[in-house]
Amino acid sequence: MTATFQAADPTTGQVFGNSFNESSVQDVSAVIAKASKTKHTYGATSPAKRAAILRAIGAAIESRREKLIEITMKETALPNGRLTGELSRTVFQLEQFALMVESGSHYQAIIDLPDSNWVPAARPDIRKANQSLGVVGIFAASNFPFAFSVIGGDSASALAAGCPVVVKAHPSHPNTCQLMHEAVIEGLAKEGISADVFGMVQGLSPDITHAIVSHPEITAIGFTGSGLVGKILVDAAAKREVPIPVFAEMGSLNPVFFTPKVLSEKAADLAKAALDSATLGSGQFCTKPGILVIPTGAEGDSFIAEVESYLGTLSVAPLLNKGIANRYGTSITALAKSSSLKVISGKTTEGGFGVTPTVFVVDCAKATPELLEEHFGPTTVIIRAPYQDFVSVASNMEGQLCAGLHASAGEQVNELTAALAEKAGRVILNGFPTAVAVTAAMQHGGQWPSSSSHTTSVGIDSVYRFLRPVAHQGFADELLPPALQNSNPWNISRTVNGKVSKESI
């Protein structure tokens, strides 16, 4: 008998809506096999065609906007405004990938023509361009039901790279996933592309995850989620007969440092802004500031007093699912028993997956490993340290997705900035890490254990995770891929003998 599951309303904890069949290992294998049969034809689509596919998917999503917002609010308890913006971001990033693909820049085509005078030996005809990896397995995230779920950044970048996708839907929002999958299939069909290019499986069983990672036709994994699961995926992929890359964004503490001078000028404003960032989305952002490093002394005392005053007025929406809420509650309760911590609490949200916003204050010397773990939910840790020790504190931290620094104009913070840049993929001055822009310059990926690679999972450069360079040497023109042919049939920019050009050869 096939197992089924339903979504749960975070505000009540009660299941509701459609029952979904849980995919079996055989189901997963069948979906991957179908996707594999499309990898050559889809990977060979022209820049114009692939851009049209991405835009058609975006249009299909837009046509379901009202229905998507309605069901996703029910499944996640996220507010209309947040989901409206996130859905727009999802469509926007599809358009950004379409523009990139249309330009052909992702091929990074380089042509070195034969040169008999090349030193130290004659150079043959060598031409290099990126090509798609093959079928990519994607794991949808719980905390971004649009932007990092079925057709979020991971799946969109894989499609842009020319890779068929098999995505595991997140069981916290199965109705949302189903609607999004239908939109993708509609967009593909509009452009005459087989639905097999984008397969989806659903379910709660960890067997589904292992079936995807271990399948020989899967050539890479995209994952956004917890460090625990991310490390399981990395280990499983490494133990395959043919290991594959896992591009895992696994979250981090994203420390934010405050100089004494800046706190003396605006402690109240910064305390409020820090808590707003830490509790945004009920603290369920991988970019949440999980550590606030403040100086000892009067400036730090003032900041803590402002935090205590403001947090007492705050409550948050329920967490996304029962598992997240239970883990948060267990962790916070255990930490609150420590005599070395000052505990500051907000207002408890009753019922369903409701929790209490909580801030812990500790002297740097007494910060334990348990305290300095990512606790997914509305909490952050304030660490107090002498200002002269800030560089040392930063240097002793693990890898981070982001790090921030608040300083006054004219303060010399180069050494601290350099220490943060050694640990984080993105360093922010006088801001907080929760806002992530979909842009070419964005870097959303840092040192281990925040990420499994130095690539980015946000922004158009995320496409390069699912491409690999291949050089063709000594080929007749008609046997070359279009990006490298003499006539440049796709009219893309190429580097020919060191000079960028769209001209034919």
Number of C-alpha atoms within 10 A of each C-alpha: 3 8 13 14 18 19 23 24 24 26 21 14 16 11 14 13 15 12 14 18 14 18 21 18 16 11 16 24 18 13 20 30 18 18 26 21 15 20 20 14 13 22 20 16 14 18 25 15 17 25 23 21 25 27 23 23 28 23 18 20 26 17 12 14 15 11 12 22 22 13 17 22 19 20 25 26 21 22 14 13 9 12 23 15 12 19 22 16 18 23 23 16 25 28 20 20 27 25 20 20 26 21 17 20 15 22 25 16 22 22 24 16 16 14 13 10 9 10 8 6 9 11 14 14 15 16 23 21 21 20 22 28 21 25 30 29 30 30 24 29 24 21 24 20 30 29 26 25 28 32 31 25 28 31 29 28 28 29 28 31 28 29 32 33 30 28 29 25 28 22 23 26 27 25 23 28 27 16 16 24 22 17 22 25 20 19 23 24 15 15 16 10 20 16 19 21 26 27 23 21 24 23 23 17 14 8 13 21 21 16 18 26 25 20 16 17 18 24 22 22 27 25 25 26 18 18 20 9 15 24 17 13 23 19 13 16 24 16 12 13 9 10 17 19 17 27 27 28 27 25 26 34 27 28 29 28 25 24 20 21 16 17 24 15 12 14 23 19 13 20 23 17 14 23 23 21 24 29 25 17 24 25 27 21 23 24 24 34 29 30 27 23 28 26 24 16 13 12 20 24 16 16 23 20 13 17 24 16 15 16 21 14 10 18 19 20 24 28 29 27 25 18 12 16 20 15 14 19 17 10 16 22 11 11 16 16 11 11 8 15 19 15 18 18 18 21 15 16 18 13 12 19 24 25 25 23 26 22 26 20 20 19 18 17 9 12 17 12 7 11 20 16 14 21 22 24 30 29 27 29 26 26 23 22 19 16 18 9 13 20 16 12 19 22 17 10 16 18 25 29 29 32 29 25 21 20 18 17 8 6 10 10 14 9 11 18 18 14 18 28 22 17 24 26 23 19 24 16 14 14 17 25 24 19 11 13 14 20 13 13 12 18 25 25 30 28 21 19 20 29 29 21 17 16 21 24 27 25 21 27 20 26 27 21 24 27 21 13 14 13 13 16 14 12 12 11 12 10 10 15 15 18 27 27 19 15 14 17 13 17 17 22 20 25 16 19 13 10 11 13 14 16 13 12 12
